[in-house]
Amino acid sequence: MELKEIERKAEQILKDNDISSLPIDVLDLSIKMGVRVEAIDFENDDVSGIFILKNDKPYIGYNKDQGKNRVRFTIAHELGHYILHSENQQLFIDKSKKVMYRDANSSTGELLLEREANSFAASLLMPEFMIEKELINTPQNNSDKDTIEQLAEKFSVSTQALSFRLSNLGYDFGLF
């Protein structure tokens, strides 16, 4: 799926749910969309989250031992699997129960589905139109590092996630 299409889907969800303030409440949004979200004590610390679709009922579980920003990104990532991938039956072996994990390999972007879910999460938590608005309101005398830190705090994401997002949108903050 093209990145612009993923962007459009994330923006449409925000619009459809009348969300225009920061930070995006991804937990509340998931619940509004009929997705059950729950903290899980994963045996494997490498697993950040899980998406399950069973009998057309979506469920997201996230690792309760991870930080707030990581949890928010994980929920958005798993919501991305729900929005982007749950209709594609060929992806899953057992058609009555579909499972997708977010783990250490997800963040490397090696798998197409994981890259798409990461793109969705970034687009949902850091929508381009909100980034543009916040950049306009950022003091001009800020250093790149200060700008990144301030925006990451406003969007309630890690500075790394925000830096990748800005880079993917074509902004040059001299961070890479």
QUIHUVEN-V32780 format. One record per residue. N is the residue number from 0. RES is the residue in three letters. PHI is phi in radians with two decimals (none if undefined). Layout:
# QUIHUVEN-V32780
N RES PHI
N RES PHI
This chain:
# QUIHUVEN-V32780
0 MET none
1 GLU -1.24
2 LEU -1.07
3 LYS -1.12
4 GLU -1.18
5 ILE -1.09
6 GLU -0.99
7 ARG -1.08
8 LYS -1.09
9 ALA -1.11
10 GLU -1.09
11 GLN -1.13
12 ILE -1.10
13 LEU -1.09
14 LYS -1.12
15 ASP -1.07
16 ASN -1.80
17 ASP 0.93
18 ILE -1.84
19 SER -2.48
20 SER -2.11
21 LEU -1.81
22 PRO -1.32
23 ILE -1.13
24 ASP -1.50
25 VAL -1.21
26 LEU -1.17
27 ASP -1.08
28 LEU -1.07
29 SER -1.04
30 ILE -1.10
31 LYS -1.02
32 MET -1.50
33 GLY 1.46
34 VAL -1.77
35 ARG -1.35
36 VAL -2.19
37 GLU -2.61
38 ALA -1.34
39 ILE -2.25
40 ASP -1.64
41 PHE -1.28
42 GLU -1.20
43 ASN -1.74
44 ASP -1.16
45 ASP -1.27
46 VAL -1.51
47 SER -1.61
48 GLY -2.90
49 ILE -2.53
50 PHE -2.08
51 ILE -2.24
52 LEU -2.17
53 LYS -2.24
54 ASN 0.92
55 ASP 1.09
56 LYS -1.88
57 PRO -1.44
58 TYR -2.49
59 ILE -2.09
60 GLY -2.03
61 TYR -2.21
62 ASN -1.24
63 LYS -1.20
64 ASP -1.62
65 GLN -1.75
66 GLY -1.16
67 LYS -0.97
68 ASN -1.13
69 ARG -1.13
70 VAL -1.09
71 ARG -1.07
72 PHE -1.15
73 THR -1.09
74 ILE -1.07
75 ALA -1.13
76 HIS -1.09
77 GLU -1.17
78 LEU -1.08
79 GLY -1.07
80 HIS -1.04
81 TYR -1.08
82 ILE -1.23
83 LEU -1.61
84 HIS -2.16
85 SER -1.24
86 GLU -1.48
87 ASN -1.51
88 GLN -1.06
89 GLN -1.16
90 LEU -1.35
91 PHE -2.16
92 ILE -1.29
93 ASP -1.70
94 LYS -1.26
95 SER -1.47
96 LYS -2.50
97 LYS -1.92
98 VAL -2.25
99 MET -2.37
100 TYR -1.84
101 ARG -1.95
102 ASP -2.41
103 ALA -1.02
104 ASN -1.20
105 SER -1.07
106 SER -1.30
107 THR -1.33
108 GLY 1.28
109 GLU -1.24
110 LEU -1.69
111 LEU -0.97
112 LEU -1.08
113 GLU -1.23
114 ARG -1.09
115 GLU -1.12
116 ALA -1.14
117 ASN -1.13
118 SER -1.10
119 PHE -1.07
120 ALA -1.03
121 ALA -1.10
122 SER -1.17
123 LEU -1.31
124 LEU -1.39
125 MET -2.32
126 PRO -1.06
127 GLU -0.98
128 PHE -1.16
129 MET -1.36
130 ILE -1.09
131 GLU -1.03
132 LYS -1.08
133 GLU -1.20
134 LEU -1.13
135 ILE -1.10
136 ASN -1.53
137 THR -1.46
138 PRO -0.96
139 GLN -1.15
140 ASN -1.53
141 ASN -1.16
142 SER -1.31
143 ASP -1.00
144 LYS -1.08
145 ASP -1.11
146 THR -1.07
147 ILE -1.04
148 GLU -1.12
149 GLN -1.14
150 LEU -1.18
151 ALA -1.03
152 GLU -1.15
153 LYS -1.08
154 PHE -1.49
155 SER 1.01
156 VAL -2.31
157 SER -1.27
158 THR -1.12
159 GLN -1.13
160 ALA -1.07
161 LEU -1.16
162 SER -1.07
163 PHE -1.09
164 ARG -1.09
165 LEU -1.06
166 SER -1.09
167 ASN -1.14
168 LEU -1.51
169 GLY 1.66
170 TYR -1.43
171 ASP -2.00
172 PHE -1.88
173 GLY 1.11
174 LEU -1.71
175 PHE -2.01
